[in-house]
Amino acid sequence: DDPELGLFLRTILMQSCRIVTATDGQQAYEKAEEIRPNLIVCDLSPASRMFDLCRKMKGNDHTARIPVILLLSQVAEDSMRVGTNPEPNSGVKTCRIGLPGE
């Protein structure tokens, strides 16, 4: 969703990783199912699209164990809850990393 952030991440990760990009959640899901990557970094807007992608992936045996890092900008506390599953063994973890001055 953020072209500058995408370029920054590709520049850093391309030194040690093969980078595959997708333009939307459906394409990301299809590529994840086909390629079975070691990690997915997701930056979709609105955040609910990222959570939908994660739910879909976690419901598929072929993609359920692929770790996903969701890049969220400023998000309200209620929005964060949308992406979490209240079951303790769901495998969904959330954390908020603040920037200096927040």
N, C-alpha and C positions, 0 to 999 in steps of 0.2 A: 504494500500500500504506500510506503514511503520510498521513492526511488533512491534518494541519497543514502538511506539506511541500508537498502538492498545492495547498492554498489559497495558500501563500506564492508558489509558482511561478506560479500563475494570476494572482495580483494583480500580479506584476511583468511577466509576459509579455503580459497582456491589453491593455496600453497600446499595444503595437506589433504584436501577432499575433492571429490568429484561433485560439482554443483549442478543440480537440475532445478529449473524453475517452473512454476505454474502461474497462470494468470488468474485463476479463481479456485474456490474450494473444491468444485467437482473435478477439475483437472488435477489438482493436488492429490485428491483421493485416488483417482485412476492411476496416476504415476506412482503413488505409494504402493498400490496393489501390484503393479507391474514390476517395479524396480526393487521394492522392499529395502528402502534406505536405512542406514544406521541411525539417522537423526532427521527430524523435520523442524525447520525454523519457519514459523508461520506469522505473517503480518497482513491480516485481512481486516477490512473495515466493513461494517461495524464489528465490534468484538464478538457479537453473537454468531457471526459466520464462522469465526475460529472455533467457538465452542461447538457449533453444529458439526464441523469437520471432525473434531476430536471425538464426539459422541459416535459418529458414523464409523470412524476408524476403530474405536474401542469395541464396537459391536461386530467386528470382522476378525475372525481368527488369524487371517494373514497379516493384518495391520495392527492388531491390538497391542503388540509389545514394542512397537516403534515409539521411542521417546519423541515428544513434541514440545518445543519451546515456543510459547506464545508471546509475541512482542506486543505489549499493550502500552498505549500512551496513558494519559490521565483517565482513570476509570473510577467511577463511583463505587462505593462499597457494595451496593445492591447489584451492580453489574457483575462484580467479581463472583458473587454467589451463583449467578446464572450458569457459570461454567463448572461448578463443583458438584460432585456427587456426594450425598451425605453418607453413603455406605463406607465404612472404614477400610475395606479392602478393594476399593474401586481403582486404585492406582493413580488417581488424580490428585496432584499436589499443587498448591498455589503459594506464591510468595510475592511480595511487593518489594522491588528494589527502588529506593528513592534516590533522586539526584541531589547533589549538594544544593542547599538553599530551599528545598521543599519543606 
